[in-house]
Each structure stands twice: as C-alpha cells, then as structure tokens.
C-alpha cells in the first residue's frame, strides 16, 4: 500500500516567501541606516502598477523587494519604506513634473 505524506497546513494565511521577512521597526533614529533609493522610469512604473492593484503594505514591499536587489537595495524596515516613498515623491517632482 502506498502512502503519501502531505504537509499539513495550519492557519488560513499563505506562507511568505522564505527569502522575505516582514518589516521591522527601525532602531535608533539618531543615525539613519536606510538605503539610498535611486528610481528610474522602470522602477517607478512598477511602483505605479503595484499601487493601482491596491495591495497591502507588506505585499507591496514583497513585490518591490523582488526587483530592488537589481538596484543594490531592499526594503527591510519601516524607515526604509519611508525613504523609498520619499524617493518616489522626489522622482515624481523632478522627472515627471
């Protein structure tokens, strides 16, 4: 007789990708360790497309973190996310305005 061992799922939420961790509160605000985000049109278009889908914050960060390593950065903390959003606003003002 053949038995198949299927992993038991607990809970109702899907598991996050193993290489992505949830956002953490940043440590001391006295010395910012947030990465510098430099947006180009490609990254900005991705951000806009994601925003139109209206995902939750964590899903948005997960999606951005798939592409951001190509730019040498990732979003790990709430401060990182704030810096990224400021970079988006700056891009909109300078390159789209």
N, C-alpha and C positions, 0 to 999 in steps of 0.2 A: 504494500500500500504506500502511495506517495503522499507526503505531507508537505505543504508549502508554508513556510514561516513568513508571514506578512507582518511588517512592523505595525504595532498598534499606535494609532494617533490619539493623542489626548488633547482635549480642548477643541475649540472651534476656529481658532485663528490659524492662518497658514504660517508656516515657519519662514523666518527671514533667511536670506542668503547667508551662507556661513562666513563670507568674507566681508560682510557689512555689519557694523554694530550700531546700536541706537545712539542718538545724540546724547552727549553728556554735557552737563553744565561745565562751563569753563572754570578754571581755578581763579586765581587772583586776577583782578582786572588792572592791577598796577602795571603789569608788563604783558602786553599783548603778544601772544604767540600765534595769532591767526595767520593763515597763509595769505599771500597776495594773489588775488584772482584777477587775471587779465582776460577779459572777454573778447572774442571775435564774433563775427556775424553768425558763424556756425553754432557756437555755444549759446549765443543769445537766442537764435531761432529755436534751438532745443528747449531752452528755458520757457520761451513763449508757448510752444506746443504743449509742453507739460502743464503749464499754467492754465491753458484752455481746457485741459482734461479735469481740472479742479481736484487733484489728488490731495490726500492728507500730507502734512508736512514731512512725515517720515518717508512716505512713498516717493515724494518729490526728491528728497535727499538721496534715497537709494538710487533712483534713476539718474540723477546728476552724477553720483559717485561712480557710475559705470563709465562715464566719459571723462570725468575730471582727471583721472590719473594720466591721460594723454597730455594734459596740461601741467603735470607735475604737482598737482594738489588734490586734496579731497576735503570734504566737509565732515569733521568729526565732532565738533562742539556747537553749541548754540551760538557762540561768538563767531565761529567760522561761517555759519549760516548768515548771520547779520552782516558780516564783511562781504560775503558773496552778494547779498541783496543790495548792499551799497554799491558794489561794482556794477551790478545790473543797472541801477539808477544812474550812475555816472556814465555808463555806456549809452543809455537812452538819451541823456542830456547832450553828450558830446558827439556821438556818431550818428544819432538818428534825428537830432534836433536841428 
